[in-house]
Amino acid sequence: PRTIVVDYSGPNVAKEMHVGHLRSTVIGDAIARVLEFQGHRVIRQNHLGDWGTQFGMLIQHLQERGSGGGTLQGDLNELYQEAKRRFDADERFAERARQRVVLLQGGDPDTLRQWRELVAISKRHFQQVYERLDVSLTEGDYCGESSYNNMLGEVVARLDRAGLLRESEGAQVVYPAGFTDRQGQPQPMIVRKTDGGYLYATTDLAAAQWRIEQLKADRLIYVTDARQSQHFAMVFATLRAAGWAPGRVQLEHVPFGTVLGEDHKPFKTRSGEVVKLLELLDEAEQRDEAIIDQKDPQLPRDQRRVIAHAVGIGALKYADLASDRIKDYVFSWDRMLAFDGNTAPYLQNAYVRIRSIFRKGGIDPAALDRRAIAVRDPAERALALQLLLFAPTVEAVGRTLEPHRLCTYLYDLANLFHKFYEGCPVLSAQDAAVRQSRLVLCDLVARVLERGLGLLGIRVIEQM
Ligand code: ARG
């Protein structure tokens, strides 16, 4: 077992989570679950964007708006937009906001209190999203940018001692080997601005140091969109050059593509705004409930809720996981909720069919003799071979960090099961030994489907 830090989700305080955060959250969670299942010690890290100059503007606006001492009500997104509008339009407000940043960084108690409140409200919002999404991140996994504050000066000092620090136009920079700009000049990574402020990269250097030296990690995984590839490549090169990441420590950026709308442009609402995650989750469940209404109007309310949640949210997550993560993918409700094709509902349905075999036959799968498998029919053989591929598939996902391999595997398994089920009667098999063997195969398929979907963070249901 290794100690593996998985850095994922990482939303930003005072901004509502949007669809762009969905991928990091869903892919990162699947990766963490798979590595954990393999027996590794997995440390989840939610690198929250909870520090930076934007807080000056937010807190200043809050103070002037008059909700200074009271509790903060309403939509954080709106607050952000209001503050930003003022910041851009009113130079005197912008100046006061900059003063507020200085107060925040200087530890002014009143300013800090308000900052903490903003962070707390945001965390409540994120936690709500994670719960709805069945994502395994908890409060304890938050380790936001602000937690590295007191390390940043020392990071720069250590870079200096390692002989890596240079000056460029008043700023302090490093030149990681192998990075050049368009003119072929060495490309700097700024670690300290002219005004003394630190940057995203400085914080990531501190965080990596913390994870390697304090958490004793020997594999660092970062799940963000592909636009940050260069950032991580430069951070990794610096960690190596400074000797902070010895060779035994694996450093991996897990990039992913953009979610596109059906028009193949970045996914937006009809009015052109970013899609809010909570609204997206509501829609996933509503759409599935509408399908249930058509297929099975008799089903009791509460049962419908459970199914709509498992299937709607499962479909949304699965669509994100099933395509090669590095590629952009087109968001389509109809495709992800379809009962055929490589979708969550298709796999959940295969599971439901198997469970109904056992219900119909009044058989308890736990009571089966698992050694009683006898493979005769070619469809049985194909199914048994596919079952044996489960472990190597999980192993491959743990190595490549590509969850779509598990999706493809489960999809093939469900297809082979359906072929088997068409050609090989189970409950009505004449021979008792054949019947027993086929029941064991069915149960194994159900268990692998449940386990496999579980590793992707998707639930199975007994009925749908
Ligand atoms: N907050 C960042 C963003 O929204 C993601 C953080 C990723 N993790 C990291 N260690 N840089 O882009």
Boltz pocket constraint, residues with backbone or C-beta under 6 A from the ligand:
constraints:
  - pocket:
      binder: B
      contacts: [[A, 7], [A, 9], [A, 10], [A, 11], [A, 12], [A, 47], [A, 48], [A, 49], [A, 204], [A, 207], [A, 222], [A, 223], [A, 224]]
      max_distance: 6.0
